[in-house]
Amino acid sequence: MKHDQISPDRRTLLRLSFALGAVTAVHVVAADPAGTPARPGGEPPAPASGPPARAQAGPGAYRLRPMTSTAPSRFRPAPPPVRTRPFEELPELGRDAMVLSFDDGPDPRYTPDILATLRAYDVRAMFFVCGEMAADNPDLLREMADDGHVVGNHTWSHPLIPKLSRAEVRDELGSTSEVIEKTLGTPPLWYRAPYGAWNRNSFEIGAAMGMEPMAWTVDTLDWTTPGTDTIVRRVKKGAAPGVVVLSHDAGGNRSQSVAALRRYLPALIEKGYRPTVPNRS
């Protein structure tokens, strides 16, 4: 993100939460079908972590013409039914499986080191990229795909989705999918809402573009730069079959995230975990 410092009031408004539930053995985050995420029982949302919002991209920031209507026909709709809550865990991957995910990149300062570490241990991960970053770093996008990682959609400019109109949501998701498809030859099959702030529009439009929603289970809070030791401790403490770990490879100084991965990845493997990615055909 371009702006790492925001006021406490704005941070309070932006940091939304997840409520845990279960759908066919897959733990997910509850969302109010009429709008912003809500907790069961009508409780106000608890804060959820996520990096501060980058400045909204102006019309001139788009490298490709934004989508303004329905999804292009080449985007195969996601399998029905349209979800009303995102995946948070993937226990069907196996008892020894975990998913590592990285948001906001690619960033040439940090993403190459993360890719190198994953490559050293022959591990696959998910990268949820922002369109404006992907458009500037197509070589890193190709490197992700060449190494077998899943490249997902994290919107164009990292906005708060519930604040956007349907047309704006289409622009944010559609323009990013177009960059990914132009670079890699295929559109993304997964997407993640910035801040974990989902609403009905995001689920419906994402599904129309052929994408499934992915949240997370273990939040490293690495965007707060809590220290490498703290990030490592959070991942180790949260390790369990099927969990999805959230980290960042852009949006600020991510040197702690890079250093932490070098430590917790071999530790997870030593404990018998197999970091992997979901497979959608």
PyMOL commands that set and color helices and strands:
alter all, ss='L'
color gray80, all
select helices_A, chain A and resi 8-14+40-42+59-61+91-93+111-120+131-136+138-146+161-163+166-184+194-196+200-208+222-224+228-238+255-270
alter helices_A, ss='H'
color red, helices_A
select strands_A, chain A and resi 20-23+26-29+97-103+126-129+150-153+190-191+212-213+218-219+244-248+274-275
alter strands_A, ss='S'
color yellow, strands_A
deselect
rebuild
show_as cartoon
